[in-house]
Amino acid sequence: MKIGINKAHFPVTVLGPGRRIGIWLQGCSIRCKGCVSQDTWERDPGREMSVAQLMSWCRRVAGTDFFGVTISGGEPFDQPKALGALLDALDQWRESAGLDFDILCYSGYPLATLEKRHSRLLQKLDALIPEPYVDALPLTHRWRGSANQSLVTLSGRGRARYAGFVDAPADASTKCLQTMVDGDRVWYVGIPGRGDMPALEAACAERGVRFDDVSWRS
Ligand code: SF4
């Protein structure tokens, strides 16, 4: 089974609890105004890989020393078959290796839509952050970009790990971005505040560092 991937990274520490494998899927049909990940919007066959290849990368980079997997995008539920294959492969790994990692997934679809169209996929997740990003609403809660987005627990493991975070506010200690450098590309991972990315761009320009292309502007 092929899956369209924008990027994958380990460890991610700003999108869910603990050290996590981060997987960003390529392609998003929702296209929220103000999205900072516009590089994930277009479907791109050149970014496809097999789920088996992705799993082998996960095993190689994370070993057994990690707490969870975060799947984001792009829109993971725009690739429902591939997402299902990935979730099955992760669950099989968890069972066969005796691991206890959780799986958190982001989606820009409303919870009611996901429950109606993808209830079987939801059964494979421990926690979900649904609903589209709304630029006009403030960033109020940990790991969420706008106040309409909820944190939903979907399993016993999810309830044990995430119940204490459902109402957790975003504060200075949680508003963190990770930075990764890959050749001449720089990736920022996390939930930036309103205006943070243009402010970062301006601060870099003042120091003589210019970005040729950015994902927060089309
Ligand atoms: S915020 Fe998420 S759902 Fe919305 S356009 Fe960006 S990638 Fe798509």
Boltz pocket constraint, residues with backbone or C-beta under 6 A from the ligand:
constraints:
  - pocket:
      binder: B
      contacts: [[A, 28], [A, 29], [A, 30], [A, 31], [A, 32], [A, 33], [A, 35], [A, 36], [A, 37], [A, 38], [A, 40], [A, 73], [A, 74], [A, 75], [A, 107], [A, 108], [A, 109], [A, 132], [A, 133]]
      max_distance: 6.0
